[in-house]
Amino acid sequence: MTTLASQVVLHPYVSQSLKYGGTNLGRDKLYRTVQYFSRFLAWYLLSRGDKAQAARWTALKNHLALGRKLMRLGKPVEHLQAALRAAQSASEVSEQLTTIARQLAYFGYLSYDAIIWANSAKFITLKPATSQRVTKISNRLWLSGILFSIVHGLLKAGRLAQEAKKLRASETWGVKDLGDEAQREAKQLAIERLRADTRSQFIIDILDIWIPATNLGLVNVNDGIVGLAGTISSIMGIRNQWVAVNGIKKN
């Protein structure tokens, strides 16, 4: 019995899970998945007339949303630092500008998000009109950040595609130098990984953009669609963070 317990408790997957859960971003992605799945499930139950069960999942969604705002109180500074690092980097100008704009938009979004949390927690008191205005500005900045991220992804994908094309064109025929060939293959593999990461982020952005767009009334979709989109993007975020934390190479 002790051996079995040791095998379960000390299993590598359990250790990896604890390592993942030990990161703030890892927990946030997990809570986000449950939050948006709760939003979808509440919509589904309400559409079937089960108001009591729908209310339970709606309450869970709201509490998770509020808890995640608390967890993100320090995030604006991280995005501000990222914007400054991007401004000092020697990358493509178009990609550099979209990165800076994205990070500044997220800085503003999360700063206003902190005000929303403080008001919800009764730490500060905002008038209803002011609260609505702060929420609207927060969603506008969130939407702007995602749009800049999408543009950045398109620009980066185009550049990487050109680099991959040039690398394939530089391939020599006949007798090959083993050192040059190994270097070329390593560079090609690095480019393909960057392209895969860019595609993954692009899909996440395309899914996430419906959330602030719906909050602002720019599109008319129900909570079921928004909940599913948020759930899928959150699961993709969990996978990316799991790989980053546990050092697992992507295929």
Summary of the structure (lengths in Angstrom):
residues: 251
radius of gyration: 22.0
end to end distance: 37.3
largest distance: 75.8
contacts: 719
relative contact order: 0.12
helix: 83%
strand: 0%
